[in-house]
Amino acid sequence: MDSLQSSVKKKATEIHYKAEVLITGEQLRLRLHDGKLIKDRRYNLRTYPNCFVAKELMDWLIDHKEAPDRGTAIKLMQKLMDHNIIHHGMLPSMSICSATPNGLNTIMTNI
């Protein structure tokens, strides 16, 4: 019985953590829209909606005291990627993100 309770508690903790990450991601998305970092971007005659450039986001995170340095900003964005808040794919010189459930895409450049 203790094993079952422990398993249920662990699963509840995981769900709670995922919910916190999703809420944090959504709050960040809203702030980035307000800051005009998320917008439609053109690359190779194609428009990618609701994208941001990773380097611009790293600068924004540091400027707005959301991260003390680039390393921490990268770790923050990696957490969002790990939880499918943002997603990216590769192109020769940059990577373009595909849509995620919350509609947030990213254009990742070399940081």
Buried (B, 14 or more C-beta within 10 A) or exposed (E): EEEEEEEEEEEEEEEEEEEEBBEBBEEBBEBBBEBEBBEEBEEEEEEBEBBBBBBBBBBBBBEEEBBEEBEBBBEBBEBBBEBBBBBBEEEEEBBBBEEBEEEBBBBBEEE
